[in-house]
Amino acid sequence: MVAASLGNEVTVAKIAADEKVKRHLEDLGILAGQTITPMSDCMGNTVVKVRDSRLVMNHGLAEKIYVR
Amino acid sequence: MRFALAGNPNSGKTTLFNLLTGSTAHVGNWPGVTVDRKEGTYRNKGVKASDACERIDIVDLPGIYSLSPYTPEEVVARNYILDEMGDGPDLIINIVDATNLERNLYLTTQIMESDIPVVVALNMTDVLHRNGAKIDERALSERLGVPVVAISALHAEGIGELMNRACEVAKKGRKGSSVIEDSPMAEAFGRIVDLFREKGLSHPVFRAVKAIEGDILYTGDNADVARRIEEIKHNIALRPELEGDFEAAVADARYRYITEHYKSAITRPSGKSGRSTSEKIDSVLTNKVLGLPIFFLFMFLVFHLTFAEPLMFTDRFVEDGIPSPGVLLQTWMGNFTDAVTEATAGLLESMGASDWATGLIIDGLFAGVGGVLSFLPQILMLFLFLSIMEDTGYMARAAFLMDRPLRRFGISGKAFLPLLMGFGCSVPAMMGTRTLDDEKERRLTIMLMPFFSCGAKLPIWSMFAAAIFPNNADKAVFAIYFIGIAAAIGAAIVLRGTILKGAASVFIMELPAYHWPKLRNVAANLWEKARGFIVRATTIIAGATIVIWFLSNFDFSFSMVDPNSQESIVGVLGSALVPIFRPLGFASMPDAWKAVVAIVTGLIAKEMVVSTLGVLYNPEVEGDALEDDAAAGALAAALVASFSPAAALSFMTFNLLSVPCMAAVATANAEMRSGKWLWITIGFWLLTAWVGAFIVYHATRLMGF
């Protein structure tokens, strides 16, 4: 997702994080098939819009979320 | 009647709880975990006293995104809802943020699976309307099958209606329902539900969903049931992209259902909506260039307003300047405790109390507890600012701004705020680590806490800076803060490489919408902190001061000696410990045992270091070196004779890095919930203090001091 251009809607293809993190992401609305919008990049973090909420995650995690 | 309040973080749940319970709220702990359990009572004035709904106990469940068993908060909420503790709720009020409906309903779909009556409190509908959107509560209610009441927790609107509907529904009972019944897994799901019904288990629908997810808890110890569930699940064909992940399949089914059935309940204004106010604020506060400087400016203001002796620039206009509100309040608090102490001393004298009783009560108990209480105003000031930051939503931004700088030391941005609080007081700071999900990271943060010089250590720095480094007092104090931060960085790297192996946990956080702080929430938070602090000061610290007083006034044959003399128990113990401290410089001076005794009493509470030194080094001078100028001058002269600059810095460093106080030890014990880790932590603190002081002593000597 780090490579995705900012401000455009993308679809989550696969999440390559460990079990616990994957569940937490699901609870926050990030799961395969879901559309999300990377909004901005700041201090090694990516701000993502998911449905009506905004989430911030570090690049290390954002790299594990594959989008198309 | 007992109602539970459940909802996402940032959904306004705390505001609703404070509104419903007011002054009746109290905080406890859920059994076995360090998760706050908040409870209070709601009085319904509209109904007769004989009505079961006249008096309703409200239990505030922790803010959660899901009822899966991945965090202690989720486990607590789930166990409570399923009545595992025998005091389950009659109804769940599910607070839902209307401005973030779909994500909030994810939790609702899970709550609906229990057999407990539910009412949905649709919060922030006013904000939604302001944005030009409309929400159809009736349609939502029909589709969910439970009442939906629009409220505004912030403006206290719709609360009466909410509670009346809740009461009606609570008396009726409900059967659980699940979105899985509407998914491709429906057939298999139905068979598992039947299986649980046959066994007569409570909440069969909820248990069946968990069974599909593979949650072992709900297959119980019945091997037969477990086998049959596996058989049924074996026949479920998941879509290939789910890779056989049943939990993902259930989550997917929930979101699909929500999008399909509930999305249409909201009518949004047509046309592309612009950026929200929060997004505009964030473009400044989390700006790539401006974000960090603005954050540091806020932090500087917070500490300046809490601790500054004269506020910046004010000494140019008024002689001595205007003290900061924190210092002003502290002075008043000090005057108050002094007045109480004096009055009590007078009373004891008029009663003809014996010397030892007066000594115990005045020099032991009152001096110790009074000293600690005098920090209360500054600690509360610090918390006032922190809870404003929390309530406005800025805290989440601060955490993410600090994530990258801290990450290379194995700490995530979420740990930054507790560490920052450590400059105020380690005790609430350690409690603040509860926001960290990762156990190792939590332990690490607690272990680093003392290195952030707390308010109680400030008098030690002031005293030594004035006595030993009169021309460089501010630099000496700055050096101590710097040594502390350097020690924290070094310790974090060492701990992450040894006993707490691993990297900082992944960082993901919701950015809540900004809003003005709510007085009710901030006040409730402060009151909670103040009460906790006072309770500790009057129990743990009072107990410890009495013990110390006893040890410093009696010898091993339990006969009274001169206070704090070498013959007293602490004097003997201090002398015995001198060899351990000899390599650190300050224990090779004459009367070294005195410094060692001060170190030891400092383990109880750092306030005691200065008072111990005062008593030991100039027993002839009457008065408290902290308040009496003449006493302070005499003490300074005595200190110069006994401490070289290098020895003084070494002594300060040891106090900075060692066990902060007994209250902090008690808190670390409660937060770590492991005797083994408590001892590791105490040992780690003492070892770091010794090594740190050793390095500082020899480094300053090499530099020619």
Interface residues (C-beta under 8 A of the other chain):
Chain A: A17 K20 V21 K22 R23 H24 L25 E26 D27 L28 G29 L31 A32 G33 Q34 M39 S40 D41 C42 M43 G44 N45 V47 V50 R51 D52 S53 R54 L55 V56 M57 N58 G60 L61
Chain B: Y65 S66 S68 Y70 T99 N100 L101 E102 R103 Y106 E241 L242 E247 A248 A251 D252 Y255 S278 E279 D282 S283 T286 N287 K288 G291 L292 A396 F400 L401 D403 R404 R407 S412 G413 V506 F507 I508 M509 E510 L511
